């Protein structure tokens, strides 16, 4: 039995990854799907059961430590083990730093709790079980966690935190047989950016990024699944992302220009 815990599994990348893993492992899959919407989780869970997988749905918020630890406890209570943890849950944000009022800065902290601390809490709770199974940890970061993106200071901060944390954890676990795969996702065709925060900490309602070449969610989930199965150290998505990572070392000013060019005209700094 391959027991896989996926946070942020109610829609988008997490939901598609769950469906692909169910199709891959079928009756050998035991999926623990976590997210805030019980209704959406039930729909995804039903699709996975249709592929033959066993499913446990847990409605929870990764921004609350106790709920992260309870998620792991429920997974172990039902299935007896954990073979993989996919830290996928997250929120987006699009706001120029100078446009955020002092009274609204609290949502920077809220975003850090969801994007970074949620992954830390889930990983800490699951680690003894992952060491016992010599399992896999997957951290869904972002290209914004490799290169700071203008208009996304809060989001980049959370993803840089994830990147550093899991890079250090990978080294700590090198002799334990637990792999750590960090995934640097680009712009994907989901509603993540539309639901993310604006300068006032309210749902943005639209994306501030150009999305003409957004990656289909099916392709993104496939790349994550293949990287997890191969126990890769990192998965860097899109050719631009790979080029940008290299250029950051030799021509950082060029990378900043590339990041600015990815913004829609109306949200660029003036």
C-alpha positions as CSV (number, residue, x, y, z in Angstrom):
1,X,0.0,0.0,0.0
2,X,1.4,3.4,-1.1
3,X,0.0,6.0,1.4
4,X,0.3,9.5,0.1
5,X,-0.8,12.7,1.9
6,X,-1.5,15.7,-0.3
7,X,-2.4,19.1,1.1
8,X,-4.3,21.6,-1.0
9,X,-6.0,18.7,-2.8
10,X,-9.5,20.1,-3.2
11,X,-8.7,21.7,-6.6
12,X,-6.0,22.9,-9.0
13,X,-2.6,21.1,-8.9
14,X,-3.3,19.1,-5.8
15,X,-6.6,17.6,-7.2
16,X,-5.0,16.7,-10.5
17,X,-2.0,15.2,-8.9
18,X,-4.3,13.0,-6.7
19,X,-6.2,11.9,-9.8
20,X,-3.0,11.0,-11.6
21,X,-1.6,9.1,-8.6
22,X,-4.8,7.2,-8.3
23,X,-4.6,6.2,-12.0
24,X,-1.0,5.2,-11.6
25,X,-1.2,3.1,-8.4
26,X,-4.9,2.1,-8.6
27,X,-5.7,-0.4,-5.9
28,X,-2.3,0.0,-4.3
29,X,-3.0,3.7,-3.7
30,X,-4.1,5.1,-0.4
31,X,-4.6,8.9,-0.7
32,X,-5.1,11.3,2.2
33,X,-6.6,14.4,0.6
34,X,-6.5,17.6,2.7
35,X,-8.1,20.9,1.9
36,X,-10.5,23.5,3.3
37,X,-13.5,22.6,1.2
38,X,-15.1,19.4,2.3
39,X,-17.4,19.5,-0.8
40,X,-14.6,19.8,-3.3
41,X,-12.5,17.1,-1.5
42,X,-15.5,14.7,-1.7
43,X,-15.7,15.3,-5.4
44,X,-11.9,14.7,-6.0
45,X,-12.0,11.7,-3.6
46,X,-14.9,10.2,-5.6
47,X,-12.9,10.5,-8.8
48,X,-9.9,8.8,-7.1
49,X,-12.0,6.0,-5.7
50,X,-13.3,5.4,-9.3
51,X,-9.7,4.5,-10.2
52,X,-9.6,1.9,-7.4
53,X,-7.7,4.0,-4.8
54,X,-8.6,4.1,-1.1
55,X,-9.2,7.7,0.0
56,X,-9.4,9.6,3.3
57,X,-10.6,13.1,3.0
58,X,-9.6,15.6,5.7
59,X,-11.1,19.1,5.8
60,X,-8.5,21.3,7.4
61,X,-6.5,24.5,7.2
62,X,-2.7,24.2,7.0
63,X,-2.4,27.7,8.5
64,X,-3.3,26.1,11.9
65,X,-0.6,23.9,13.4
66,X,-2.9,21.7,15.4
67,X,-4.9,20.8,12.3
68,X,-1.6,19.9,10.4
69,X,-0.6,17.5,13.2
70,X,-4.2,16.1,13.3
71,X,-4.0,15.5,9.5
72,X,-0.9,13.3,10.0
73,X,-2.5,11.5,13.0
74,X,-5.6,10.7,11.0
75,X,-3.6,9.3,8.1
76,X,-1.6,7.0,10.4
77,X,-4.7,5.9,12.3
78,X,-6.5,4.9,9.2
79,X,-3.7,3.5,7.0
80,X,-0.9,2.7,9.5
81,X,1.9,4.5,7.7
82,X,2.9,7.4,5.4
83,X,5.0,6.8,2.3
84,X,4.9,10.3,0.8
85,X,3.9,13.8,1.9
86,X,3.1,16.4,-0.8
87,X,3.2,19.9,0.7
88,X,1.1,21.6,-2.0
89,X,-1.3,23.9,-0.1
90,X,-0.7,27.5,-0.7
91,X,-2.1,31.0,-1.5
92,X,-0.9,33.6,-4.0
93,X,-0.6,37.4,-3.6
94,X,-0.1,40.2,-6.0
95,X,0.7,43.7,-4.7
96,X,3.4,46.3,-5.0
97,X,4.9,46.7,-1.6
98,X,4.5,50.5,-1.5
99,X,0.8,50.1,-2.1
100,X,0.3,48.0,1.0
101,X,-0.9,50.1,3.9
102,X,0.6,49.6,7.4
103,X,-2.7,48.3,8.7
104,X,-2.8,45.7,6.0
105,X,0.6,44.2,6.4
106,X,-0.7,41.5,8.6
107,X,-1.7,39.5,5.6
108,X,2.1,39.0,4.8
109,X,2.2,37.0,8.0
110,X,-1.0,35.1,7.2
111,X,0.5,34.1,3.8
112,X,3.7,32.9,5.5
113,X,1.6,30.7,7.8
114,X,-0.1,29.0,4.9
115,X,2.7,28.7,2.4
116,X,5.7,28.1,4.6
117,X,4.6,27.2,8.1
118,X,1.9,24.8,7.0
119,X,4.5,22.8,5.1
120,X,6.9,22.9,8.1
121,X,4.2,21.7,10.6
122,X,3.0,18.9,8.3
123,X,6.5,17.8,7.6
124,X,7.5,17.8,11.3
125,X,4.5,15.7,12.2
126,X,5.0,13.2,9.4
127,X,8.8,12.9,9.6
128,X,9.0,9.9,12.0
129,X,6.6,8.0,9.8
130,X,8.5,9.0,6.6
131,X,11.8,7.8,8.1
132,X,10.2,4.5,9.1
133,X,9.0,4.0,5.5
134,X,12.1,5.6,3.9
135,X,9.6,7.7,2.1
136,X,9.4,10.9,0.1
137,X,8.7,14.6,0.8
138,X,7.6,16.9,-2.0
139,X,7.5,20.7,-1.5
140,X,5.6,22.6,-4.1
141,X,7.5,25.9,-4.3
142,X,7.5,28.3,-7.2
143,X,9.9,30.0,-9.7
144,X,9.1,33.0,-7.4
145,X,11.1,31.0,-4.8
146,X,14.1,31.1,-7.1
147,X,13.9,34.6,-8.5
148,X,12.2,37.5,-6.7
149,X,9.2,38.6,-8.8
150,X,8.1,42.3,-8.6
151,X,4.6,42.8,-7.3
152,X,4.9,39.5,-5.4
153,X,7.2,40.4,-2.5
154,X,5.0,38.5,0.0
155,X,4.6,35.4,-2.2
156,X,8.3,35.3,-3.1
157,X,9.2,35.6,0.6
158,X,7.1,32.6,1.5
159,X,8.5,30.5,-1.4
160,X,12.1,31.5,-0.7
161,X,11.5,30.3,2.8
162,X,10.2,27.0,1.6
163,X,13.2,26.6,-0.8
164,X,15.7,27.2,2.0
165,X,14.0,25.0,4.5
166,X,13.6,22.0,2.3
167,X,17.2,22.4,0.9
168,X,18.5,22.2,4.5
169,X,16.2,19.4,5.4
170,X,17.3,17.4,2.4
171,X,20.9,17.5,3.7
172,X,19.8,16.5,7.2
173,X,17.9,13.5,5.8
174,X,20.6,12.3,3.4
175,X,21.4,9.2,5.5
176,X,17.9,8.4,6.5
177,X,16.6,7.2,3.1
178,X,14.0,10.0,2.9
179,X,14.0,12.0,-0.4
180,X,13.1,15.7,-0.6
181,X,11.9,17.0,-3.9
182,X,11.4,20.7,-4.3
183,X,9.3,21.7,-7.2
184,X,9.6,25.1,-8.8
185,X,6.3,25.7,-10.5
186,X,5.7,28.4,-13.1
187,X,2.4,30.0,-14.2
188,X,-0.2,27.2,-14.3
189,X,-3.8,27.3,-15.6
190,X,-5.5,27.4,-12.2
191,X,-7.5,29.9,-10.2
192,X,-4.7,30.3,-7.6
193,X,-3.8,33.9,-8.5
194,X,-7.4,35.0,-8.9
195,X,-8.1,33.9,-5.3
196,X,-4.8,35.3,-3.9
197,X,-4.5,38.5,-1.9
198,X,-4.4,42.0,-3.3
199,X,-2.8,45.0,-1.5
200,X,-5.6,45.2,1.0
201,X,-5.5,41.5,1.8
202,X,-8.7,40.8,-0.1
203,X,-9.2,38.2,-3.0
204,X,-7.6,39.7,-6.1
205,X,-10.2,38.5,-8.5
206,X,-7.7,38.4,-11.4
207,X,-4.1,37.5,-12.1
208,X,-1.4,40.2,-12.4
209,X,0.7,37.9,-14.6
210,X,0.6,37.3,-18.3
211,X,-1.0,33.8,-18.7
212,X,-1.0,33.3,-22.5
213,X,1.6,30.5,-22.1
214,X,0.4,29.1,-18.8
215,X,1.1,25.5,-18.3
216,X,-1.9,23.1,-18.3
217,X,-2.5,21.7,-14.9
218,X,-2.3,18.1,-16.2
219,X,1.3,18.7,-17.4
220,X,2.3,20.3,-14.2
221,X,0.9,17.4,-12.1
222,X,2.6,14.9,-14.4
223,X,6.0,16.6,-13.9
224,X,5.5,16.6,-10.1
225,X,4.5,13.0,-10.1
226,X,7.5,11.9,-12.2
227,X,9.9,13.9,-10.1
228,X,8.5,12.4,-6.9
229,X,8.6,8.9,-8.3
230,X,12.3,9.4,-9.4
231,X,13.1,11.0,-6.0
232,X,14.6,14.0,-7.8
233,X,16.2,16.7,-5.8
234,X,14.5,19.5,-7.8
235,X,12.0,19.9,-10.6
236,X,12.3,23.3,-12.3
237,X,9.4,23.9,-14.7
238,X,9.5,25.8,-18.0
239,X,12.5,26.6,-20.2
240,X,12.3,30.3,-19.1
241,X,12.5,29.2,-15.5
242,X,15.7,27.1,-16.1
243,X,17.3,29.9,-18.1
244,X,16.3,32.5,-15.5
245,X,17.9,30.5,-12.7
246,X,21.2,30.3,-14.5
247,X,21.1,34.0,-15.6
248,X,20.5,35.1,-12.0
249,X,24.1,34.0,-11.3
250,X,25.7,35.8,-14.2
251,X,23.3,38.6,-15.3
252,X,20.9,39.4,-12.4
253,X,19.8,42.7,-13.9
254,X,18.6,40.8,-17.0
255,X,16.6,38.5,-14.8
256,X,14.9,41.4,-13.1
257,X,13.9,42.8,-16.5
258,X,12.5,39.3,-17.4
259,X,10.5,39.3,-14.2
260,X,9.1,42.8,-14.9
261,X,8.1,41.7,-18.4
262,X,6.0,38.9,-17.0
263,X,3.7,41.4,-15.3
264,X,0.6,42.8,-17.0
265,X,1.2,46.4,-17.9
266,X,-1.4,47.8,-15.5
267,X,0.2,46.2,-12.4
268,X,3.8,47.2,-13.2
269,X,5.6,49.6,-10.8
270,X,5.7,53.2,-12.1
